[in-house]
Amino acid sequence: MIYPSIDKLLNIVDSKYELVHIAARRSKEIAKDGYLQMPENEYKSERNIGRALEEVANGLIIVKKKDK
């Protein structure tokens, strides 16, 4: 089973493509500066991309909705 679930993430982010973009940017930030928003032992994932997705799922990354 994948954590966090894609269904939960898509309730926060409008599309899969936007989710990939957000997670990739955050993953690169983690790799660059090493800053994590939660204590390291609270993450279920060891990889930065998984940690970025967990931050989105936990509401630590605010996704602004674009007005159309």
trRosetta pair geometry for C-beta under 8 A, 3 or more apart (Angstrom, degrees):
i j d omega theta_ij theta_ji phi_ij phi_ji
1 5 7.9 -38 177 -84 96 92
2 5 6.5 116 87 -104 85 50
2 6 7.2 31 91 -29 132 86
3 44 5.3 -13 94 89 139 153
3 45 7.3 -161 85 -49 95 96
3 50 7.9 55 86 -164 76 107
3 54 7.4 32 134 -90 90 97
4 8 5.3 -91 164 73 110 129
4 9 5.9 126 102 -52 114 99
4 53 5.8 -158 32 142 97 100
4 54 6.0 143 -23 -101 108 55
4 56 7.6 -141 46 76 143 88
4 57 3.7 148 -48 -76 172 159
5 8 4.7 92 66 5 89 101
5 9 7.0 -161 96 -4 47 88
6 9 5.6 -58 -147 41 36 112
6 10 6.0 33 156 -20 70 108
6 16 7.7 4 -162 -106 116 99
7 10 6.0 -57 -143 37 27 107
7 11 7.0 35 153 -25 59 100
8 11 5.9 -52 -161 24 34 114
8 12 7.3 22 147 -10 62 105
8 57 5.7 45 121 -133 122 104
9 12 5.8 -64 -161 38 40 108
9 13 6.0 -12 160 25 78 108
9 19 5.7 76 150 -132 121 140
9 53 6.6 -40 -97 -161 139 95
9 56 6.0 48 -132 112 96 124
9 57 5.9 -60 -82 -80 79 88
10 13 6.3 -67 -119 66 37 77
10 14 8.0 4 -160 162 69 9
10 15 7.8 23 -134 -123 93 15
10 16 7.1 -23 -95 -69 109 68
10 19 7.1 -62 -85 -51 65 144
12 56 6.0 155 100 164 149 93
12 57 7.1 -156 -6 -104 152 40
12 59 7.7 -147 -122 -88 135 65
12 63 6.0 111 153 25 88 137
13 18 5.1 -167 178 98 112 109
13 19 4.4 139 91 -75 156 87
13 22 6.6 -138 -108 16 141 146
13 56 6.8 -14 -36 -176 119 134
13 63 5.4 -127 -95 -141 76 171
14 18 5.6 47 56 30 87 151
14 65 7.2 111 -51 -122 119 84
15 18 4.7 96 58 8 83 100
15 19 6.9 -141 99 -5 46 88
16 19 5.4 -56 -150 36 33 116
16 20 6.4 37 152 -22 67 102
17 20 5.8 -49 -150 32 32 112
17 21 6.5 33 151 -19 63 106
18 21 5.5 -53 -149 36 34 115
18 22 6.3 33 154 -18 67 106
18 63 7.6 92 146 -154 122 128
19 22 5.9 -55 -145 38 29 109
19 23 6.1 23 159 -14 65 111
19 53 7.9 47 177 -116 103 91
19 56 7.2 111 -143 165 86 170
20 23 6.0 -60 -142 42 26 107
20 24 6.0 26 159 -20 64 111
21 24 6.0 -57 -145 36 24 110
21 25 6.5 22 158 -16 61 108
22 25 6.0 -58 -150 36 28 109
22 26 6.3 20 157 -12 64 111
22 52 7.5 172 126 162 73 115
22 56 6.4 94 120 -90 131 132
22 61 6.6 133 174 141 120 145
22 63 6.6 -35 -102 -100 157 107
23 26 5.9 -58 -143 42 30 107
23 27 6.0 35 156 -24 65 109
23 49 5.8 60 158 -158 111 76
23 52 4.4 128 -150 113 69 125
23 53 5.3 12 -117 -67 128 77
23 56 6.7 -64 -79 -21 87 138
24 27 5.6 -53 -143 35 28 115
24 28 6.5 29 157 -18 62 104
24 49 7.3 1 -92 -117 51 98
24 52 7.8 165 -36 110 15 167
25 28 6.0 -58 -154 35 29 109
25 29 6.6 31 149 -20 64 105
26 29 5.5 -52 -151 34 36 115
26 30 6.5 39 151 -21 67 102
26 52 3.7 140 93 -135 118 115
26 55 6.4 -149 173 63 153 139
26 56 7.7 -168 11 -48 162 96
26 61 6.2 -60 -85 -92 146 148
27 30 5.7 -50 -150 33 32 112
27 31 6.5 31 152 -16 64 106
27 48 4.2 113 -151 127 82 105
27 49 4.6 4 -100 -85 145 59
27 51 7.5 127 -105 61 76 88
27 52 4.6 -80 -58 -25 77 144
28 31 5.6 -54 -147 38 34 112
28 32 6.1 33 154 -22 66 109
28 48 8.0 121 -48 137 24 143
29 32 5.7 -58 -145 37 29 111
29 33 6.3 -24 176 26 67 104
29 35 7.3 -48 146 55 96 99
30 33 7.4 -81 -135 56 18 70
30 34 6.8 54 -177 -112 55 20
30 35 6.9 -118 -116 63 56 55
30 36 6.6 51 -131 -83 106 71
30 48 4.4 175 84 -145 132 113
30 51 6.3 115 -115 86 169 130
30 52 6.6 -131 -12 -64 134 95
31 34 7.8 13 -162 -67 12 54
31 48 5.5 -40 -53 -77 88 171
36 39 7.6 86 106 -136 124 7
36 40 5.9 103 58 -79 165 72
36 43 7.3 -84 -162 -40 137 132
36 51 6.7 -66 -128 176 107 140
37 55 5.5 91 42 -123 133 120
37 60 4.5 131 123 178 154 143
37 61 8.0 -162 -9 -51 164 76
38 42 4.6 -95 151 73 122 129
38 43 6.4 142 80 -55 120 83
38 54 7.7 -77 22 121 142 118
38 55 7.3 -160 -8 -94 107 85
38 58 7.3 28 -54 83 136 167
38 60 7.1 -107 -41 -70 96 159
39 42 4.9 90 67 -5 83 108
40 43 6.2 -48 -165 16 43 111
43 46 7.5 136 114 -80 117 33
43 50 7.5 112 177 113 111 98
43 51 5.0 -16 -140 -111 143 94
43 54 5.8 149 -134 65 83 164
44 50 7.3 -103 85 155 78 122
44 54 6.6 162 31 -94 90 140
45 49 7.8 -95 154 78 149 58
45 50 2.6 -144 -170 120 163 133
45 51 5.3 -142 79 -52 111 61
45 53 7.4 66 -2 52 157 103
45 54 6.2 -165 18 -27 113 127
46 50 7.2 39 42 56 38 137
47 50 4.7 87 66 11 87 106
47 51 6.9 -156 95 -7 44 89
48 51 5.4 -56 -145 38 35 113
48 52 6.3 40 155 -24 67 102
49 52 5.7 -49 -150 31 32 114
49 53 6.7 31 151 -16 62 103
50 53 5.7 -53 -151 36 34 110
50 54 6.4 36 150 -20 66 104
51 54 5.5 -51 -148 35 35 114
51 55 6.5 39 151 -22 64 102
52 55 5.7 -52 -152 32 33 113
52 56 6.8 34 149 -18 63 101
52 61 7.6 30 -169 -32 72 152
53 56 5.6 -49 -151 33 37 112
53 57 6.4 36 151 -18 66 106
54 57 5.6 -54 -146 39 34 112
54 58 6.1 22 158 -11 67 111
55 58 5.9 -61 -140 45 28 104
55 60 4.2 -79 -164 67 83 120
55 61 5.0 74 129 -19 102 104
56 59 8.0 42 175 -65 29 22
56 60 7.5 -78 -61 52 21 76
56 61 4.9 -39 -91 51 62 120
56 63 7.2 43 -144 -41 99 118
59 62 7.7 32 -175 -83 66 63
